[in-house]
Each structure stands twice: as structure tokens, then as C-alpha cells.
Amino acid sequence: MIFDLDGTLCDTSADLIAAANAAFRHLDRDVALDPASPEDRDTALRGGRAMLRLGLGRLGAVDEGEVDAGYGPLLDAYGLAVCTHTTFFPGAREAVDRLRDTGHAVGICTNKPEGLAMALMTALDAVDAFDSIVGADTLPVRKPDPAPLREAVARAGGDPARTVLIGDTVTDRDTARAMGIPVVLMDFGAPVAALGGDAWLRDYEGFDETVARLIG
């Protein structure tokens, strides 16, 4: 069982938004994202560059060079405060523990840089709950390329033919499709039913039954 991280296992939006706002200050741009805004929270869970484009777009046309210039400061700010507000979604950690208790290998495949993913799991006292953690920079490619997912399965000692990806975006869907495995999409704000996953859930209640059905 391989999980995406942001928006699937953990609500990281408030800490990501704080980092984006630090990047806007670094760029001397008078804009800030709001952690109480559903649009801003959903965008945060799609990554740093998405947040920068959203904020800069509110000031006018987006210059990708400015997005690039803000991305490093965003990562630096996030690394200094990776777990100020972040928590597991209700039931997520318990679902992981149940999977481990019943003999499943469990890993993470995220488009967050590996070092930041490790730092977050360490701060949440959850590193030992996962058999692998593969990030955006672990390999030369990232999701939706299936190679990081395969690497997460291999490092966890799992069986690719009996793997399920649990995610929350079209990127996760496309990654699973590229590897030819089922995908469960979690809906913690952004609608996912239309993305065509093999299953979708609004919370972790019923998660065990859904996974059991998919692996047969």
C-alpha cells in the first residue's frame, strides 16, 4: 500500500501556505494566501509552484521566472517550519497501523522533496510506520512517471502485482494508471469522484474494506 502524502495522509496546507507567503515577501510581492480559503488550501496541496502561480496570478500575468525565483525561498521557509500546523487526517495513521498489523508493506510516494517528507514524518513521530519514503527528488523523475512508485514498492519489499496507490489528485491517478495498478482517491476538499479512480473516499472510514476489495 503506497500513499501520497500531502492531501492524502496529512493536511499540510497551513504550513505550506505560510511558506508560500514567506516566498512572496522574499519576492517583495504584496500578496498572501489565506489558510482559511478553500481555494488556497486545495492549491497548497498541489505543491509549491501551484501556490506561487496562484498568488502571483492575483497580481496579474504570471512570470514563470518569478515562480522559479520564489520556489527556493519557499522550500527554505517550509523546511524551517515543516510541522507547525500539520496533522494526519482523521483515521489516516490508524489505517496505516492496521495495514502494517495485517502484514501489508506500506510506503509513501510523494512529489514533496524526500528530505522534507522525511522531516515531516520525523516531526510526526511516524517514520517507523512506513517501509519506504520516496520523494520528488529521490529519482531523476517524479509522479506521474511511474518510476518513483515502483521504487517505493521495491524499497518497501512489496509486490507490484498486489499494490494499491492511495492519493488525491489526477497526478496520483495517472501514476497508478501508468503502472497498471488500482488507485483510491481521497476527497478532503477537492472533488475527486470525476477523476476516474478505482474507488474514492471522503474519509478513512471504510478504507480497509475498500482496499480489501481492490486487492482481491
N, C-alpha and C positions, 0 to 999 in steps of 0.2 A: 504494500500500500504506500504510494508516494503522494505526498501532499505538497501543493503550493503553499506559500507562507502568507504573504500579505493578502488580506481579504478572504482567506480560506481557513487558516488556523488562527490567525491573530488579527485583531483590529489595531493596525499600526498607524491609522490615518492622522491622529492628532500629533504624534511625534514627527511624521513625515511633513505635515503642513508647517510645523514650527521650523523645520529645516529649510523648507522652500521659502518661508518668509525671511529667514536669515540670508538666503541667497539673493532675494530681491533687494534687501538692504545693501548687500555687498555690491550689487549692480547699480545702486543708487536709483532704484525704480520705485516710485510711490504707489505700490500695490501690495496687498496682502490677501492670502486665502483665509477662509474662516472655517475652523474645525466644526462649527455648528451647521454649516451649509451642506446639505446632502450632495449637491453637485461637487463641491470641493472635496468632501470626504471620498466620494466614489472615484474622483480623479486621482487623489492621493494613492489609492490602492492600485492604480495602473502605473505608478512609478514616478521618479523624479522629473524626467523630461516632460512627462504629461502635465505635471503641476506647473512647471516653468512656462510651458506653452499656454496653459490656461490663464495664468496671471498676466503674462506679457500680452496675451491676446486682448485682455480687457483695457489695455492702453493703446491698442492699435495693431498694425500688422506685426506678425511675429518674425523676428530675425533669428534664424537657426544658429547663427554665430553667437548671438547673445544667449541662446539656450545652452550652447556648449560652454560659454564663459561662466554661466551660473551653475552648471552641473557639479563641477569640482567643489566649489564652496558649499553647495547643498549637501554633498556627501560628507564633507568635513564637519558641518554642523550636526548632521544626523549621527555621525559616529561619536560625537561628544555627548549626545543625549538620546541614545537609541531606545531607551526603555523608561521614559519618564511617565508616559500615559498608557503604553501598550499593554494589552492583556490578551489572553486566549479568549476566543469567542466561547460563550457558554456551552459546555459539554465537549469542547474540542479536545482538551487534554485528557479527559476521561475516556473519550473514544480511542485515542491513541494508546492509552494504557490497556484498554480492553483488547485491542488488536495484538499488542505485544504479549499479553497474558494468554492469548489463544494461539500463539505460535506464529503470528504473521511478522514478517520483516517490514519495518516501517521507515520511510525516508522522507526527505524534503528535497524538492527540486524547485528553485525559485529564481526569478530574474533580479533579485537583490544580490549585490556582491557577496561572495561567500564569507568574507571576513565580517561583514555587518550581520549576516544571518547567524553566524556562529556567536557573535557578540550578543545578539538579541536572545538567542536560546540560552546562552550562559546566564544572562541577567534574569531570565525567567526560570532558571534552575531546571532546564528541560533538555540540555544537550544529551544526557544519557537516555532520554526517551526515544531517540532516533538512531537508526543504524547507519544512516548516511545523511549528509547535508551537502548538496551541490548547488552552487550559485551561478550568477550570470557570468562570472569570470573564471570559473573552475576550468572550463574548456574554451577553445577559441570561438565557439558558437554558443548561442543561448536559445531558450524557447522562443518560437515554436519549432526550431530544429529539434528533432527527437534525440540527438546525441546526449545532451545533459540528462534527459530522463533515463536513457539506457544506462548512463554512468551511475545515476542514483540507485537504480535497481541492482547493478553489479556490485556496488560498494556495500549495499545492504545484504548481499547474499541472496537476493530474491530470484524468482523465476519469471522471466519476461512474459511467458505464456499465461501466467496467472497473476498479472499485475493490473491494478486499477489506479488511475490518476484521479486525485481529488483536487479540484481547482475552482476558479470563479470567473474566468474570462474566456473570450474567444481564443486567446493565446493558448490557454490550457486545453481547450477543445481541439485546436489544430495540432498541438503537440501529441496528444493522445491518438488522434487520427493518423498522424504520420508514423506512429509506432504500431498502430493496429491494435490498440487496447481500449477497454471501456473508460469513460470519464464520468465522474459525478461532479456536478456543478453546484456550488453552494451560493445561495442568494441571501446575502446580508445587507441588501440595499439596492444594488444594481440588478435589474431583472435579467435572469439567465435562461428562462424557460424557452425563449425563442432561439437560443444558440444551438439547440440540437444535441445536447449531451445525452448519454445513455440513461441518466437519472438527474434530477435536480431536487435540492432540499432547501428549505428555509431555515433550518437549524439542524443540530446534531441528534435530535430525537428521531428515531427510526433509521439512523445511519447504519447500524450493524446489520439490520435486515436488508437494506439496500445493497450493501457490499456483498453479503452472502448470496444474494440473487445474481449479482453480476459475475461472480467467480464460479458459480455453479456448484 
